[in-house]
């Protein structure tokens, strides 16, 4: 019987870990004042008829805190990359000098910083909802087990403790990102 409960707990923990990883990935896409190659993670380029991630067709680097340079591996891809950045609607204005594409990352205004914090909080809340959904599924699975009521109650308490620890972790991750965004 304990193996079944351990399996349910392990499955819940795995799902919660996945939710945290997803949150961290989503928060990387929210810029925090300085240039980063991850800012262009959502850009897909039309590469000979198929949508390809930007990092697979060009070298993306950050020479300083306010500039991103993109050097395509094929020179004829410059205009396609430029177009893809515009389509991605990231708020950047790419400049093409014939060899590389240069993106100047403007400093964030106070209002924009607050909007980004709201966006980060929204992502964190989505993750919390996901964690609670995993808890609900685990509790349903525990209730279906053929076990004593005490064993079920203890297992549900374990699931709740797991949920609480992951919710706390989400709050910590959000606090770090919020500080990063608001730092001038």
C-alpha positions in Angstrom: 0.0 0.0 0.0 2.8 2.4 0.8 4.3 1.9 -2.7 1.1 3.2 -4.2 1.2 6.3 -2.0 4.9 6.8 -2.7 4.1 6.5 -6.4 1.4 9.1 -6.2 3.6 11.5 -4.2 6.5 11.0 -6.6 4.3 11.7 -9.6 2.9 14.8 -7.9 6.5 16.0 -7.1 7.6 15.4 -10.7 4.6 17.4 -12.1 5.3 20.2 -9.6 9.0 20.3 -10.6 7.9 20.5 -14.2 5.6 23.5 -13.3 8.6 25.3 -11.6 10.8 24.7 -14.6 8.1 26.1 -16.9 7.8 29.2 -14.7 11.6 29.7 -14.8 11.6 29.4 -18.5 8.7 31.9 -18.9 10.4 34.4 -16.5 13.5 34.3 -18.7 11.4 35.8 -21.5 10.5 38.7 -19.4 13.2 41.3 -19.8 14.7 42.9 -16.7 16.5 46.1 -17.9 19.5 44.5 -19.5 20.0 42.8 -22.8 19.9 39.0 -22.9 19.9 36.4 -25.7 16.9 34.8 -24.0 14.9 37.9 -25.0 14.8 36.5 -28.5 13.8 33.0 -27.5 10.3 33.4 -29.0 11.6 34.4 -32.4 11.1 31.9 -35.2 12.7 32.6 -38.6 11.3 31.3 -41.9 14.3 29.2 -42.9 13.7 27.7 -46.4 10.0 27.2 -45.7 10.1 26.0 -42.1 9.8 27.9 -38.9 13.2 27.6 -37.1 14.3 29.1 -33.8 16.5 32.1 -34.2 19.4 30.5 -32.3 19.5 27.7 -34.9 20.2 30.1 -37.8 22.3 32.7 -36.2 24.8 33.5 -33.5 23.1 35.7 -30.8 25.4 37.7 -28.5 25.3 40.5 -26.0 28.3 42.8 -26.4 27.1 45.2 -23.7 24.1 45.7 -21.3 22.0 47.6 -23.9 22.8 45.8 -27.2 22.0 42.4 -28.8 23.9 41.4 -32.0 22.7 38.7 -34.3 25.1 37.3 -36.9 23.4 34.9 -39.3 25.3 31.9 -40.5 24.0 32.6 -44.0 24.1 36.3 -45.1 20.9 35.9 -47.2 19.0 35.3 -43.9 19.4 38.9 -42.7 16.1 40.2 -44.0 14.2 37.0 -42.9 15.6 37.4 -39.3 14.8 41.1 -39.3 11.3 40.4 -40.4 10.9 37.6 -37.8 12.0 40.0 -35.0 9.4 42.5 -36.1 6.6 39.8 -36.3 7.5 38.6 -32.8 6.3 42.0 -31.6 8.9 42.3 -28.8 9.1 46.0 -29.0 12.6 46.0 -30.6 13.6 47.9 -33.8 16.4 45.8 -35.4 19.0 47.6 -37.5 20.7 45.7 -40.4 24.2 46.9 -41.3 24.7 44.3 -44.1 26.6 41.8 -41.9 24.9 41.7 -38.6 21.6 42.8 -37.0 21.9 45.1 -34.1 19.2 45.6 -31.5 19.4 48.5 -29.1 17.5 47.6 -25.9 15.9 50.8 -24.6 16.0 51.4 -20.8 12.7 50.5 -19.1 10.4 53.2 -18.0 8.8 53.0 -14.5 5.5 52.2 -16.0 6.9 49.4 -18.2 8.7 47.9 -15.2 5.4 47.8 -13.3 3.8 46.1 -16.4 6.6 43.5 -16.5 6.1 42.8 -12.7 2.4 42.3 -13.4 3.3 39.9 -16.2 5.7 38.0 -13.9 3.0 37.8 -11.2 0.6 36.5 -13.7 3.0 33.7 -14.7 3.6 32.9 -11.1 -0.1 32.7 -10.4 -0.6 30.3 -13.4 2.1 28.1 -12.0 0.4 28.1 -8.6 -2.9 27.1 -10.2 -1.0 24.3 -11.9 0.5 23.1 -8.6 -2.9 23.2 -7.0 -4.3 21.1 -9.8 -1.6 18.5 -9.3 -2.5 18.5 -5.6 -6.2 17.9 -6.4 -5.3 15.0 -8.8 -3.0 13.4 -6.2 -5.7 13.7 -3.5 -8.3 12.1 -5.9 -5.9 9.2 -6.5 -5.3 8.8 -2.7 -9.1 8.7 -2.1 -9.4 5.9 -4.6 -6.9 3.7 -2.8 -8.0 0.7 -0.7 -6.3 1.8 2.5 -7.1 2.8 6.0 -8.5 6.3 6.6 -5.4 7.2 8.7 -3.1 6.2 5.9 -5.1 8.3 3.5 -5.2 11.3 5.8 -1.4 11.1 6.3 -0.9 10.9 2.5 -3.1 13.9 1.9 -1.2 15.8 4.5 2.1 14.9 2.7 0.6 16.2 -0.5 -0.4 19.4 1.2 3.1 19.9 2.6 4.6 19.3 -0.8 2.1 21.8 -2.3 3.0 24.4 0.3 6.7 24.0 -0.2 6.3 24.5 -4.0 4.0 27.5 -3.6 6.7 29.0 -1.3 9.4 28.3 -3.9 7.2 30.1 -6.5 7.0 33.1 -4.3 10.8 33.1 -3.8 11.4 32.9 -7.5 8.9 35.7 -8.1 10.5 37.9 -5.5 13.9 37.5 -7.1 12.5 38.3 -10.6 10.5 41.3 -9.3 13.7 42.7 -7.7 15.6 42.2 -10.9 12.9 44.0 -12.9 12.5 46.9 -10.6 16.3 47.4 -10.2 17.3 50.5 -12.1 
